[in-house]
Structure formats: C-alpha cells, structure tokens
C-alpha cells in the first residue's frame, strides 16, 4: 500500500539511499535535513531544508505523513564522535525530542528510530574476539561515548511514547553501514570509507604505505547499505516493538579490512600503525533475533560491498587529484 513517508536526515548517507529505496517501492516521500545530499540529487517528492533542533521545523516536516524514518543525527566516524561529546548529546537529543513529539501531535502512525550498536556497554567489548552482542546486552548501560548515550536515551523515549501515547515505534540498532555516496574524507567518514580513500590515494599517487589507527587488531562487522535498507523497511512493516540489531555478523579486524580493500584495488601496501581513536576493542552483531523476527538477515558479502564502495571512492579521489588537489584529508 502506498504511503506518505518522512525520512529525516535525508541529506545524509543512509537517509539519501533510503529515500530512493522507498520511492522505488512506490511511496510518496518527504525528506528533511539541514542540507541536500552531497553526491547526487534526492529522489524525494518534497525536500525540506531545515534544522530539526527547531521544534517548528519538526512540526512542519511531520505534517500529513503516515510514517517517519528518523535518521537525522550529528554523527561521524570515531575521529568525530570521540571529540564532540557535548555537541552530539545536546543536538541529537533535541532532534529526537522534537521529531517524536511532532510526530505524536501530527498523528503519525508509525515511527522508526535508527539507534546504533554504540549503545552497547564498553565492558562487553574489551576483547577483539568479542562475543556477538544480543539486544538484551545493552543493560546495565555503559556506552563508550555521548553518541551511544543519546541513542540509548532516544530508545527509551520511543518506548515511553509507545507506552503512553500509543504511537507504533520501532527501534533498530545499526551496525557499521557502508557503501557509495557517503562521506569519504574530512573526518566524519567511517572506517570502510576511510580505508578505501587511503588505499585509492596510495594507488593513484604510487605510494606504498597507508596509516592505520592503533594496531589494527580492533574488530567490527560491516553491513552494506542495500542490506541495511531492506532490514529497515522489513522492521517498519513488522509487529516487533523492541530494539533489533541490523548488521552483518562476520567479524573482521581493521587490518583484514585494509587487506581486502588493497586486494580489490590491485595493490600491495604496507600498513603503518599510528596513534588515533579506535573505539571499543571489538564489536559484532548477534543476529539470532533478527532471523527470528524478520525471517531474514543481510545477504551481501563484505567483499562485494567493499568492491562497489571502493570503485566509487577511487573515482572521487581520482577527480580530486585531477582538479589539482594533491592532498586528501589523511584521517
């Protein structure tokens, strides 16, 4: 059934892809963000450039829609979230408080909040061979950064709005999503994009080394954007009201990730380990409940997703160099 849907954060990586995905399903989509997408025009029927920290913007954005995918957030990779705690906690709480309340006032029927694997306690993620994280492992709470705390607070907000006001809320804990058309330099990029950029720059400038923060033995699981979109829309359509992981459950180290990207690029590179923020030592998704609830789990192999992502990022780096920019942010 065709719906009128709002995607907040529609100028960002996941929000931009989600808008296109929903349009292809035949829905009418409004996007809202402080800026339009950077790398391609939005497919939204209506795009509102506005700041959801302003309650009046949230009211306007949620008018006359059936459901909301709430993706808007001030975020980035470890280099950003580890150095902007107060800003992230303040701004993202405002965004989420305003958007959920506006959705309630405007009679929105379903509201999906995109939380994060960053809600999981630091004490469960001290070993690179981490035990995959189950949804119930979020408590007792001890996220590492303010980003994780604000996500957990907003999860509770959704729970109580459903309990007190009857709005159908859904909460997804996303694990390390990557793909083309995302931030790839400047300090806000995630690890897959940063490594793709470093490898591409080394290849195109005939360098033999790339920098890796820490010893490179820290581990993560990485989910390709197309799988994320499929999971989000399946969860929105389901009757599942508790938080749910969406991510791959294949654990790899940052060193292994770098080797995969170098192989895709067709180069052999030495990894130079340098100081830098690394986040928790290990993090992986337990997909048991995902399979039970949705009868589905991510399908796209890490190597396939990296190949698609690397091809796009190499083209961006090549264009940057062609334009006479001989350095790309070495983050």
PyMOL commands that set and color helices and strands:
alter all, ss='L'
color gray80, all
select helices_A, chain A and resi 13-24+55-61+78-81+85-105+117-119+122-124+135-138+146-165+191-204+225-237+254-265+288-294+302-322
alter helices_A, ss='H'
color red, helices_A
select strands_A, chain A and resi 4-8+28-33+46-49+67-70+110-116+168-174+177-178+209-213+219-220+223-224+244-246+252-253+270-274
alter strands_A, ss='S'
color yellow, strands_A
deselect
rebuild
show_as cartoon
